[in-house]
């Protein structure tokens, strides 16, 4: 028999063939448990827009490669089930779900299960038995709980049967934070404690959490879905909505762990049901109690281990500021320990694209307490800055330089160390040389000040002669010295790159970008492609432009290349998707 023909109760349908020409870039959508079509509301604008194209193509017999982003397929599964409630054509639904399972295999088992539920509601036992035989779909023939959290973590968390059943109402969220194993386990433990606490609260009121969730699901089934109480669809929706509420409670628990561990991005915990009765029962009663429980139990979480710290800092480029504030607030004069603590903090941020800023800020702080410690920290700043995408080479402020160097000779000595490190990148050599800034005596330049005075006023000749000396002794093809006279007794010296004006843009030559646009893209790179509104506002202000104008101009510059906007706005963040960024980078 032709495998492309499915016989459904006497009717024949031809399975459309896959169209490989339908490939295109797919907006990334981190895998999460999709319990209903309403989960599309938790997706970003880019994902929602793509889904419309994906659905239209599917119904038009064009099957897109979603590149592992299975959420799109599961949303479509629930979308097709919702369509069935309108057309009531079981044969049509069966064809659609089989085609969906063929092209997106992860949905197959769930599609069969839901189809059997629909057929059972119709009392079509013959169709159910036929489907079971065709798909070899019998109890025990597949592991429905394979992706669920209780089964996955039963051994690792030493879970009892009740906890396994409870966690098996959930699927692996599969987001970046939860996928840090340490963080995922802490979320699971907090969830179990929170559920236990909610049950204790409701038992005092002669109820249970399950009873309260069913009460909410009843309101949703009747008011939102308009199902008749007691009908097959009503009963099915109760189970679906209760699981959806458990998933939402789990998100609240994960957000509490994220907050405690300094992970700024939070999950969207909004639900799709907005009636007053639903809001009163769910948010007004249950979620308020949940939040009180989380406020009590979140501080009991274990402190992240080293692996978790590395990953959290990589995902949150500004997370180091929490530890920075702790270390600076408790500083009692032990500069050696202070430097050691920041070296440890730097190591924990070695995968953080903004790691160099830790040492720059620490160096500024220490300048008022210990000069050698401050200069050591600045050398660490240069060490990491030299490894970054762009060598910023930020000099210390002139006021800080004045506090660190009491003579021009000391400043000169330090700038030589910096220049040599920029060239040879030898960290230990530079660190070992720091004490010599204040101890060593270098040869002095003999200057006839009387002769110079006849040519220039004050001591401008000293500056010129010193510049000539530095140029002869230390300047090379890549590094230049610049000396500025503050007054008769003070000079400030800076090292600059001769190639600074010859930088080659890392971005696609076909995209015409201004200097400001390149700089804001570098800001995104250092923040893992996600930047706070506030940070963009500060950057725009510093450049004398409006924030929205800057974002729109960059989106417009990249639109012809991407056929889409580059920068999306999500809550309090601006984000760039990884595949879009890679598209605009020069190959």
Secondary structure by P-SEA (a helix, b strand, c coil): ccccccccccbbbbbbbbccccccccccccccccccccccccccaaaaaaaaaaaaaaaacccccccccaaaaaaaaaaaaaaaaacccaaaaaaaaaaaaaacccaaaaaaaaaaaaaaaacaaaaaaaaaaaacccccccccccccccccccccccccaaaaaaaacccccccccccaaaaaaaaaaaaaaaaaaaaaaaaaacccaaaaaaaaaaaaaccccccccccaaaaaaaaaaaaaaaaaaaaaaaaaaaaaaccccccccccccccaaaaaaacccaaaaaaaaaaacccccccccaaaaaaaaaaccccaaaaaaaaaaacccaaaaaaaaaaaaaaaaccccaaaaaaaaaaaaaccccaaaaaaaaaaaaaaaaaccccccccccaaaaaaacccaaaaaaaaaaaaaaaacccaaaaaaacccccccccbbbbbaaaaaaacccccaaaaaaaaaaaaaccccccbbbbbbbccccbbbbbbbbcccccccccccccccccaaaaaaaaaaaaacccccaaaaaaaaaaacccaaaaaaaaaaaacccccccccccccccccccaaaaaaaccc
